[in-house]
Amino acid sequence: GTYSQAVYDMAEELLLLEPPPSAIVPEISQLFLIDRDVDYVTILLSQFVYEGILDETIGIKNGSVEVGKEITGSDNQIKLAVSSTDSLYSDIRNKHIAVLSSALRAKSSEIVTTKNEFGGYNISQMKEFVGKKLGKTASDVRSLTLHIGICESIMRECSGWNLYHEAVEIEHHLLMGQEYRRCIDFIENYINQRLPWYNSFRLMCLASLTNNNGSLPSKDYNSLLFQFVHSYGNQYLPLLHDLKQ
């Protein structure tokens, strides 16, 4: 796309102005640049990795999330760093949500094993353990506890969306251009149940982009628009109007 080409040209100019030392092996061997307007579909599909779902359900801001009392059990919100500085998060950020609980369980076992080692140490070993390992273990326990709480919250929310798993199937049908009428009926049902508005909105956009003409028939568009505004409120009218443009 146009913007990808512009980024590529700037990178080439920078390399000419300041070539990298030949002795340094580049960390990135290949880079693919794609304009967003070439591929809108990807961002409309359901998230499945922990980091994506975490950002969608709680929201990642400046490399951290604010965890509320429903997770911490206290009245105070806790800011949890979600970046490479947290070794636990680095391990689980790209895990599929289906295997996330297993990964957290394995980390729990690892911490328990580390703590159990403490009982067999002599005085000098205990000093080394407290100085080098215990602090890190305490930090890991705090991080693990919060991520387990977040995982439980996500699982509750996903199971609360009664049609969540069917929504993934509907996405597949839309991508394959199959069962259009069933997909529209599903989206209408999703909207009428007042499930999370952004999922309804995402499915509407996906249905429009994947339809043969690149847009919804007027009858379906007007029906979905009316039901969406009726279920979620007229504050979304400007957003819907901008998309129609």
N, C-alpha and C positions, 0 to 999 in steps of 0.2 A: 504494500500500500504506500501512499504518498508519505505518511509520517515515518514509516519504517525506513523508507529510502533516505529520508532526511537524517534520521539518526545514524544510519549506516555511513552516509557521506561525512558527517561530523566526526565519527569515529576514525574514519580513514584519514581525515585531515590531522587529527590529533596524533595518529601514529606517524605521520610524515614529519610533524613538528618535533615530536619527542619519541623516537623509536625506543621500545623496551630493550633492556640489556639482553643480549643473546644468551647469556648464561642462565637466565631465569626461565623455568618451565612454566608456561601459562596454566593457571588453575582451570580455565574454561577453554575447552578445545573447539566447541562449536556453539554458535549462537543463532537462534532463529528469531527474527523480528516479524511480527504480524500486527497489522493495524486492527484495533478493536472492531471497527465497522466492517471488517471482513468476516468476523466470527462473533456475532452476538449470541449465538445459540449456547456456547459453552458456559457463559455466566448465568444462564437461565436454568441450568440443570441442578438437581439436588446435590447438596454437599454430602460427602461420605467420610472424609478424613477429619480427624479431631480438630485440627486448627480451623478448618473451614466452618465446621458446625459451631465451634466455640465463638468465632467471630459473628456468625449469623444469629446465635441465640443470646449471647451476652454482650458481645462487641469488644473488639480489641482496639485500644486507643493508646498510641505512643508506646507500643510494646508492652502493655499491661492490660489486665482486666480488673474490674471492681467486683468483688464477690460479696453478695448480700447476706442477710441474716438467715435466709432460707437454706444457705449452704454452710455458713460458719456457725450458726446456732447462737450468735451474739447479736447485739443491737448495732454494733459498729461494722461498717464496711471495711473490707480488707483489699488492698491493692496487691495483686499477684503479678509478678513479672512473667511474661510469656515470650521469651527470647532465648537465644543460644546461651545466655548466661546461666540458665537453669538447665542442668544436665538431664533432669527427669523430663522436662518439656521437650528438650531436643530429641529424646528417645521416642516420645509418643506423638509428637505434633503431626506426623504424616501417617499415623496408624489409621487403618479403616476402623470405623466405629464398632464393627462387629468383633474385632479382636482387641479393642482397647481395654476391656476389663481383664483379659488375660495378661496383658502387658503390665497393668497396674498391680495385679496379683503377684506377678514375678518380681516386681520391684519391692513389694511388701516383704516377700520372703527373703530377698537379698538384705534388706535392712535388719530384719529379725536375726539373720545369721550373723551379721556384723555385731549386733548387740550381744548375742550369746557368746561371742569370742571373748568379751570383756571378763567373764567369770573365770577364765582359766589363766589370766595374766598375773605375772608377779608385779611388784611395785614399780620397777623401772618400765616395764611394758605398759602398765596402766597409765603412767605419766605420758608416754608417747601416744597411747591411744586417745587420751583426753585432749592432748594438744593438737593432734593431727586428724583424728577420725571422728571423735565425738561431736565436734561442732558441725562438721559436714553432715553427719548422720541426723542431727537435730534439724538442720535446715531441710534435708531430704524428707524427713517425717512431716514437717509442716507443709512442704510443697505437695507431697503425696496425699496427705489428708485433704487438702483443698481440691486437688485434681479429682480425687475419688468423689468428693461432694459434687463437683461440677458434672462429672460423668453421670452420677445418679440423677441430677437435675435434668440433664439432656435426655436421658433415657425416659424419664417421666413425661417430658414434653413430647417426645417422639411417640410414645405409646398413647399419649393423650390425643394425638392427631389420629383419629380412628381410621382415616383413609390414607395415612402416610405411605404405607407400602404399596397401596394401589396407585398412589400418585406417581411413584417411580415407574410402575408399569405403564401408566398413561403417557409419561414422558417418552418411554420407549416407542409406543405406538405413534406418537406425534413425529418422532425422528424418522420412523420407518414409513410414514405416510399411510398408516393403517387405522381403520376403525374411527374415522373422523367424528361421526355422530356420537359414538360412545364417549369419546374424549370430551366433546362439548357438554354432554349431559353430566359427565363427571365434574367438570369445572363448575357448572351451575350448582350442582349439589354441594361441592366444596365451599362455594361462596355462601350458599344459603345456610350452611351450618356455622358460618362465621368463624371458620378456622383461620389461622394467621393470615392476615391480609396479603403479606408479601409473597406467600406461596400461591394464593389465588392469582395475584397479579402476575407472578412469574409464569404460571401455566397459561394465562391469557396471552402473554407476549409470545411464548413458545408456540402456541397454537397458530398465532398470526404469522410468525416467521416461517414455520414449516408447511403452511398451507401452499397449495400449488401456485396461487396467484400472489403469494407473499403478503396476504392480508386476509382478514376474516370477511365472509359475506356480510352484507349490511344487516340482514336479519339477526344473525348470531352476534355481531358486534353490538348492536343496539340492545339486545336482550342481556348480554353479559354486562354491558355498561350500566344498565338500569339496576340489575341485581347487585352489582358490586357497590354502587353508590348507596343503595338501600340498606345493604348489610354493614358497610364500613363507614359510611358518612360522606357528605359532600366535600370534605376537605381534600379529597383525592381528585376532584374534578379537574383542577389545573394540570395535574400529572397525566391524567387520561387524555386531556385535550392536547398536551404537548406530544404525546405518542401518536395521536391521530395525524398530526402534522407530518 
